[in-house]
Amino acid sequence: MALTHNRQAKRFWSDHLEQWQSSGLSQAAYCRQYDLCQQKFSYRKRQSSFCEENVNTSTGFARVQVDGKISSDYDSGLSLRFNDGISIEGITESNLLLVQSLLAVLR
């Protein structure tokens, strides 16, 4: 019985979270419109973020893919390649400030 109730509650909040995201309303406005407890809504939103594989909110971290090959030329530094084809090569401790400035512009 409790398992069925948990599934129903998950589905209820999941449906509302999807509707809220496509509504364009703020979280508070959506909760007022549908007479939902905003604290429960926020809690369910946070909980669903832990379960989702692709969360759209930025955490400050980026997914990195490492090639299986290790370069024998360690003096060449680090290289970054972005999905859009931009690449930055030769990143070393001595030019790190320049690279940080470039990344700020590219964002």
C-alpha positions in Angstrom: 0.0 0.0 0.0 2.8 2.4 0.9 4.7 1.6 -2.2 1.7 2.5 -4.4 1.3 5.8 -2.4 5.0 6.6 -3.0 4.7 6.0 -6.7 1.6 8.1 -6.9 3.4 11.0 -5.0 6.5 10.7 -7.3 4.3 10.8 -10.4 2.3 13.7 -9.0 5.4 15.9 -8.3 7.1 14.7 -11.5 4.1 15.9 -13.6 4.0 19.2 -11.8 7.7 19.8 -12.2 7.5 19.1 -15.9 4.5 21.4 -16.3 6.2 24.1 -14.2 9.3 24.0 -16.4 7.3 24.5 -19.6 5.0 27.1 -18.1 7.4 30.0 -17.9 6.1 30.9 -14.5 8.3 31.4 -11.4 8.2 28.6 -8.9 6.2 30.7 -6.5 3.6 31.7 -9.1 3.2 28.1 -10.2 2.6 26.9 -6.7 0.1 29.7 -6.1 -1.8 28.9 -9.3 -2.1 25.1 -8.4 -2.4 25.6 -4.7 0.8 23.7 -4.0 3.1 24.0 -0.9 6.1 25.8 -2.2 8.5 24.1 0.4 7.3 20.7 -0.8 7.7 21.7 -4.4 11.3 22.9 -3.8 12.1 19.7 -1.9 10.8 17.5 -4.7 12.6 19.6 -7.3 15.9 19.1 -5.5 15.2 15.4 -5.0 14.4 15.0 -8.7 17.7 16.7 -9.6 19.7 14.0 -7.9 18.0 11.3 -9.9 18.2 12.9 -13.3 21.2 12.2 -15.4 21.2 15.5 -17.3 20.5 18.4 -15.0 20.2 21.6 -16.9 21.3 23.8 -14.0 25.0 24.7 -13.8 26.9 23.4 -10.9 30.2 25.0 -12.0 31.6 21.6 -13.0 32.0 20.4 -16.6 32.0 16.9 -17.9 35.4 15.9 -19.2 36.3 13.1 -21.6 39.8 11.8 -21.4 41.4 10.0 -24.4 42.8 6.6 -23.6 46.1 7.7 -25.1 48.7 9.4 -23.0 51.0 11.8 -24.9 54.7 11.2 -24.4 55.3 14.9 -24.8 54.5 16.2 -21.3 56.1 19.6 -21.9 53.4 20.5 -24.4 50.9 21.2 -21.6 47.2 20.6 -21.5 44.9 20.8 -24.5 41.1 21.6 -24.4 38.8 20.8 -27.3 35.2 22.0 -27.3 32.3 20.5 -29.1 32.0 23.4 -31.5 35.5 22.7 -32.8 37.4 25.4 -30.8 40.6 24.1 -29.2 43.1 25.6 -26.9 46.5 23.8 -26.8 49.6 24.2 -24.8 48.1 25.2 -21.5 50.8 25.4 -18.9 51.2 27.0 -15.5 52.9 30.0 -17.1 50.0 30.9 -19.4 47.1 29.8 -17.1 45.9 33.4 -16.5 45.7 34.0 -20.3 43.7 30.8 -20.7 41.3 31.8 -17.9 40.7 35.1 -19.7 40.0 33.2 -23.0 37.6 30.9 -21.4 35.7 33.8 -19.8 35.3 35.3 -23.3 34.2 32.0 -24.9 31.5 31.4 -22.3 
